[in-house]
């Protein structure tokens, strides 16, 4: 079972500062008596941890931005559950020696935080997966009802109805994950490797993913929908490749989620998670689905921010480096060409279109002789002898280097076909990662327009 307290319900910014900027900020004040550690930490997810330095009197203030946040508050190795909401001003006080038993919350959501630290929802034991599906569904419903009764007993609707809505959703999908995982658990416990769930299993998953907009920013719900979509897209089959699995689930959700906002938020979430971990190479199918169905400007901006972190070749960024050998065996890299514009030709001796560009490239070099630009050819030949013979033949001009086949430079620039041309500024920053060819009628005009050429 997942540790659900580490889940962020909805988080816009990931920085913790010590001043309130607007009325929507979450301001958390700390008052630690007899401090034994100099910091407290708010852990919203394994990737999102804010450490707050206490002053000599054990006091500190932290400002967060977000709508609704579940987190863990750590002091040393001990921790407590915490909940924040947009506009909150919450004070957390404790004696360092009594953190576990006597923490105090002050503010509108103090009763919510008291509740989260008083109640522990009981999990469904792994051996229960050995039950038939209908029995497990009954048990899940029983556990869900019991947990919601505990929530209702605190009468928190009068304190924060938003929290109650989200907490009910969290409870529902926390236990629904047991249904999702039943086929795998059942096959393992019963040793029935041929077991396949029937239509009722997939019908239930289909119903569970059709949530309302109030739950769309609940990561647990989004995680459930994404996992269920993999199973619903290919019932009874396993898609081993991570990218194919991602595309499959996005396609299923795009075609089957009825609520437009829910659809866009979850598609955005899946795409962002994939790109954040795996980068942007060969994601055409993913981005086709994304661009067709996700139109919300805020979601697209968030995706672009993640995508741009992987885009090593956007204009203005420092160029990825290369290492190549000249005809004498000397190794050169990008820094050896700083100080002038650099027009790079990525080519190979076996490439017919590459060879067709050579006369145009030689003519271009003559026209720009003495100007602030260097013409560099990087060969991707696997056969070094072929390259050496062509360099020695005198057919080429400019600076010639061999970088070989499948270099990191090619991967960084996502070069899938040659010839490929690149233009860099004198300080090594990218002017154009897909520059026009020497044979283009506009090439001279483009190069002459460069500042300081």
C-alpha positions in Angstrom: 0.0 0.0 0.0 1.3 3.4 -0.9 2.3 5.9 1.8 -0.4 8.4 0.9 0.6 11.1 3.3 3.5 12.0 1.0 1.1 12.9 -1.8 0.6 16.5 -2.9 -3.0 17.3 -3.6 -2.2 20.3 -5.8 1.0 22.3 -5.8 1.9 25.2 -8.0 5.3 26.3 -6.8 8.0 24.3 -5.1 9.9 27.0 -3.2 9.7 27.8 0.4 10.4 31.4 1.3 10.1 33.4 4.5 7.8 36.2 3.5 4.1 36.4 2.4 3.7 37.8 -1.1 -0.1 37.7 -1.5 -3.3 36.7 0.2 -3.2 33.2 -1.4 0.1 32.3 0.1 0.3 29.6 2.8 2.2 31.0 5.8 3.4 28.4 8.3 4.9 29.7 11.6 7.1 27.4 13.7 7.6 27.7 17.5 10.0 25.0 18.9 10.8 25.0 22.6 14.1 23.5 23.7 15.2 22.8 20.1 17.6 19.9 19.6 17.7 20.2 15.8 18.2 23.4 13.8 15.8 22.6 11.0 12.3 21.3 10.3 11.3 19.8 7.0 8.1 19.8 5.1 8.0 16.7 2.8 5.3 16.9 0.2 6.8 14.2 -2.0 10.2 12.4 -2.3 11.1 15.0 -5.0 9.7 18.0 -3.1 11.3 18.7 0.3 11.5 22.1 2.0 13.9 22.5 4.8 13.3 25.5 7.1 16.1 26.9 9.3 15.0 27.7 12.9 16.5 30.7 14.6 18.3 30.5 17.9 15.0 30.8 19.7 13.5 27.9 17.7 11.3 30.1 15.5 10.8 30.3 11.8 8.3 31.2 9.1 7.8 29.4 5.8 5.6 30.6 2.9 4.3 28.1 0.3 2.0 28.4 -2.7 -0.7 25.9 -3.5 -4.4 25.1 -3.3 -4.4 22.1 -1.1 -1.3 20.2 0.3 -0.9 17.1 2.2 2.6 16.6 3.6 4.7 15.2 6.4 6.5 17.5 8.9 9.8 16.1 10.0 11.8 17.1 13.1 14.8 14.8 13.3 13.6 11.3 12.5 10.1 11.8 13.8 7.2 13.1 11.7 3.6 14.3 11.8 0.9 14.7 9.2 0.2 18.3 8.0 -2.4 19.8 5.7 -2.3 23.3 4.2 -4.8 25.2 2.1 -4.5 28.3 0.0 -4.5 31.4 2.2 -3.7 29.4 5.4 -1.9 31.0 8.3 -1.0 28.1 10.5 1.2 28.0 13.6 2.9 24.8 14.6 4.3 24.6 18.2 6.0 21.8 20.0 8.6 21.0 22.6 11.5 19.2 20.9 11.4 16.5 23.5 7.7 16.0 23.1 7.2 16.4 19.4 5.6 12.9 19.0 2.9 13.4 21.6 2.3 17.2 22.2 2.4 19.0 18.9 -0.1 21.9 18.7 -1.7 23.5 15.6 -3.3 26.9 15.6 -5.3 28.4 12.7 -8.4 27.7 10.7 -7.2 24.2 9.7 -6.0 23.2 13.2 -8.9 20.7 13.6 -8.0 19.1 10.2 -4.4 18.6 11.3 -5.5 17.3 14.6 -7.7 14.8 12.8 -4.9 13.6 10.4 -2.7 12.9 13.4 -5.4 11.1 15.4 -6.7 8.7 12.7 -4.8 5.9 10.9 -6.8 4.1 8.2 -6.5 0.4 8.3 -5.0 -1.3 5.3 -6.2 -4.4 3.5 -3.8 -7.3 4.2 -2.0 -8.7 1.2 -3.4 -12.2 1.7 -6.9 -10.8 1.1 -6.1 -10.8 -2.6 -6.6 -14.5 -2.5 -10.3 -13.9 -2.3 -12.6 -13.9 -5.3 -13.1 -10.5 -6.9 -16.6 -10.0 -5.6 -15.5 -10.7 -2.0 -12.6 -8.3 -2.3 -14.9 -5.6 -3.6 -17.2 -6.1 -0.6 -14.2 -5.8 1.7 -13.0 -2.6 0.0 -16.5 -1.1 0.3 -16.6 -2.0 4.0 -13.2 -0.4 4.7 -14.1 2.7 2.7 -17.4 3.1 4.7 -15.6 2.6 8.0 -12.9 5.3 7.1 -15.6 7.8 6.0 -17.5 7.3 9.2 -14.4 8.2 11.1 -14.0 11.3 9.0 -17.7 12.3 9.5 -17.4 11.8 13.3 -15.2 14.9 13.5 -17.8 17.0 11.8 -15.1 18.8 9.8 -17.6 20.1 7.2 -18.1 23.1 9.4 -14.4 23.7 9.6 -13.4 23.0 6.0 -15.8 21.4 3.5 -13.1 21.4 0.8 -10.9 19.1 2.9 -13.8 16.7 3.5 -14.5 16.4 -0.2 -10.8 15.7 -0.9 -10.4 13.4 2.0 -13.4 11.3 0.9 -11.8 11.1 -2.5 -8.5 10.1 -1.0 -10.1 7.4 1.0 -12.1 6.0 -1.9 -9.1 5.7 -4.2 -6.7 4.5 -1.5 -8.9 1.4 -1.1 -9.8 1.2 -4.8 -6.2 0.4 -5.6 -6.8 -3.0 -4.0 -9.3 -3.7 -6.7 -6.9 -2.6 -9.3 -4.2 -4.9 -8.1 -6.4 -7.9 -7.5 -5.7 -10.0 -10.6 -1.9 -9.9 -10.0 -2.3 -10.6 -6.3 -4.9 -13.4 -6.8 -2.8 -15.2 -9.4 0.3 -15.0 -7.1 -1.5 -16.2 -4.0 -3.6 -19.0 -5.6 -0.8 -20.0 -8.0 -3.3 -19.8 -10.8 -1.1 -18.3 -13.5 -3.9 -18.6 -16.1 -6.3 -16.4 -14.2 -7.8 -13.5 -16.1 -10.5 -11.1 -14.6 -13.8 -11.0 -16.3 -15.8 -8.1 -17.8 -17.1 -7.0 -14.4 -13.5 -6.1 -13.4 -12.9 -3.9 -16.4 -16.4 -2.4 -16.1 -15.6 -1.4 -12.5 -12.3 0.2 -13.5 -14.0 2.1 -16.2 -16.5 3.5 -13.7 -13.9 4.4 -11.2 -11.8 6.5 -13.7 -14.8 8.7 -14.5 -14.3 11.1 -11.6 -15.6 14.6 -11.2 -13.6 17.8 -11.4 -13.3 18.1 -7.6 -10.9 15.1 -7.6 -8.8 16.0 -10.6 -6.0 17.6 -8.6 -5.8 14.7 -6.3 -2.6 12.8 -7.3 -3.9 9.6 -5.9 -6.9 9.8 -8.2 -4.7 10.7 -11.2 -2.4 7.8 -10.4 -5.3 5.4 -10.2 -6.7 6.6 -13.5 -3.3 6.3 -15.2 -2.8 2.7 -13.9 -6.3 1.7 -14.7 -6.0 3.0 -18.3 -3.0 0.7 -19.0 -5.2 -2.3 -18.1 -8.3 -1.0 -19.9 -6.3 -0.2 -23.0 -5.1 -3.8 -23.4 -7.2 -6.2 -21.3 -5.3 -9.3 -20.4 -2.1 -8.2 -22.1 1.1 -6.7 -20.8 2.9 -3.9 -22.6 6.5 -4.2 -21.6 7.9 -1.0 -23.2 7.5 2.0 -21.0 7.0 4.4 -23.8 4.4 2.2 -25.6 2.6 1.8 -22.3 2.5 5.6 -21.9 1.1 6.2 -25.4 -1.4 3.4 -24.9 -2.8 4.8 -21.7 -2.9 8.4 -23.1 -4.8 7.2 -26.2 -7.3 5.3 -24.1 -7.9 8.2 -21.8 -8.2 10.7 -24.7 -10.9 8.6 -26.2 -12.8 7.5 -23.1 -12.7 10.2 -20.4 -15.9 12.2 -20.8 -15.1 15.2 -18.6 -12.9 17.6 -20.6 -11.0 19.1 -17.7 -10.3 15.7 -16.1 -9.1 14.4 -19.5 -6.7 17.3 -20.0 -5.3 17.4 -16.5 -4.5 13.7 -16.5 -3.1 13.6 -20.0 -0.9 16.5 -19.0 0.2 14.7 -15.9 1.1 11.5 -17.7 3.1 13.4 -20.4 4.9 15.5 -17.8 5.9 12.5 -15.7 7.2 10.6 -18.8 9.2 13.5 -20.1 10.6 14.5 -16.7 12.1 11.0 -16.3 12.9 9.9 -19.9 13.4 13.1 -21.9 12.1 14.1 -25.3 13.7 11.8 -27.8 11.4 9.9 -30.1 8.1 11.0 -28.4 6.2 11.9 -31.6 3.2 9.7 -30.8 3.0 11.0 -27.2 3.1 14.6 -28.4 0.6 14.0 -31.2 -2.0 12.9 -28.6 -1.0 15.6 -26.2 -1.2 18.4 -28.8 -4.6 17.1 -30.1 -6.3 16.9 -26.7 -4.6 19.3 -24.3 -5.5 22.9 -25.1 -5.5 24.5 -21.6 -2.8 27.2 -21.7 -1.8 26.7 -18.1 -1.3 23.0 -18.5 0.6 23.5 -21.8 2.9 26.0 -20.1 3.6 23.6 -17.3 4.4 20.8 -19.8 6.6 23.2 -21.8 8.6 24.1 -18.7 9.4 20.4 -18.1 10.1 19.8 -21.8 12.4 22.7 -22.1 14.6 21.3 -19.4 15.4 18.4 -21.8 15.7 20.5 -24.9 19.4 20.9 -25.0 19.2 22.6 -28.4 16.8 25.5 -27.9 18.0 28.9 -29.1 20.3 30.7 -26.7 21.4 27.7 -24.7 25.1 26.6 -24.6 25.7 24.1 -27.3 26.3 20.4 -26.3 30.0 19.7 -26.6 31.7 17.4 -29.0 35.1 15.7 -29.3 36.6 15.0 -32.7 40.0 14.1 -34.2 41.6 15.9 -37.0 43.5 14.2 -39.8 46.7 14.3 -37.6 45.0 12.6 -34.7 44.7 15.8 -32.6 41.5 15.9 -30.4 39.5 19.1 -30.5 36.3 20.1 -28.8 33.8 23.0 -28.9 35.9 25.3 -26.7 38.7 25.3 -29.4 36.3 27.2 -31.7 35.1 29.9 -29.4 35.4 33.5 -30.5 33.8 33.2 -33.9 30.5 32.1 -35.3 30.6 28.3 -36.0 28.8 26.8 -39.0 28.7 23.0 -38.4 28.1 20.4 -41.1 27.3 17.0 -39.7 27.9 14.5 -42.6 29.5 11.2 -43.7 31.4 10.1 -46.8 28.8 7.5 -47.6 25.9 10.1 -47.6 24.9 11.2 -51.2 23.0 14.3 -50.1 26.0 15.3 -47.9 28.3 15.1 -50.9 26.0 17.2 -53.0 26.3 20.0 -50.4 30.2 20.0 -50.5 30.6 22.3 -53.6 28.1 24.8 -52.1 29.9 24.7 -48.7 33.3 25.3 -50.4 31.8 28.3 -52.3 30.3 29.7 -49.1 33.6 29.4 -47.3 35.3 31.4 -50.0 32.7 34.2 -49.8 33.0 34.5 -46.1 36.8 34.2 -45.9 38.2 36.7 -43.4 34.9 37.2 -41.7 34.0 36.3 -38.1 32.9 32.7 -38.9 34.5 29.3 -38.9 33.2 26.4 -41.1 33.5 23.0 -39.4 32.6 19.6 -40.8 32.0 16.8 -38.3 32.1 13.3 -39.9 29.9 10.5 -38.5 31.8 7.9 -40.5 32.3 4.5 -38.8 35.1 3.6 -41.2 37.9 6.0 -40.3 39.9 5.1 -43.4 37.1 6.3 -45.7 37.1 9.6 -44.0 40.9 9.9 -44.0 41.0 9.2 -47.7 38.4 11.8 -48.6 40.1 14.5 -46.4 43.5 13.7 -48.1 41.9 13.8 -51.6 41.6 17.6 -51.3 37.9 17.6 -52.2 37.1 19.2 -48.8 37.8 22.6 -47.3 37.4 24.2 -43.9 38.1 22.3 -40.7 37.5 18.5 -40.8 37.0 16.4 -37.7 35.9 12.8 -37.2 33.4 12.3 -34.3 32.2 8.8 -35.4 28.9 7.1 -35.6 26.3 7.5 -32.8 28.2 10.2 -30.9 26.7 12.0 -27.9 26.7 15.2 -29.9 24.3 13.6 -32.4 22.1 12.3 -29.6 22.0 15.7 -27.9 21.0 17.4 -31.1 18.6 14.5 -31.9 20.1 14.2 -35.3 18.4 11.3 -37.1 19.4 12.2 -40.6 22.3 13.9 -42.4 23.5 16.3 -43.6 22.5 18.4 -40.7 23.7 21.9 -40.2 24.1 23.9 -37.0 25.0 27.6 -36.3 26.6 28.7 -33.0 27.4 32.1 -31.7 31.0 33.1 -30.9 30.5 32.3 -27.2 29.2 28.8 -28.1 25.5 29.4 -27.7 23.0 28.0 -30.2 21.7 30.4 -32.9 20.0 27.7 -34.9 20.1 23.9 -34.2 18.7 23.1 -37.7 20.4 25.7 -39.9 19.6 26.0 -43.6 22.0 24.2 -46.0 24.8 25.8 -48.0 22.7 25.2 -51.2 19.9 27.4 -49.9 19.4 30.6 -51.8 19.0 32.4 -48.5 22.2 31.2 -46.8 24.3 34.3 -47.6 21.6 36.7 -46.5 21.1 34.9 -43.2 24.8 34.7 -42.4 25.5 38.4 -43.4 22.7 39.5 -41.0 24.5 38.0 -38.0 25.7 40.8 -35.6 29.5 41.2 -35.8 30.0 38.8 -38.7 
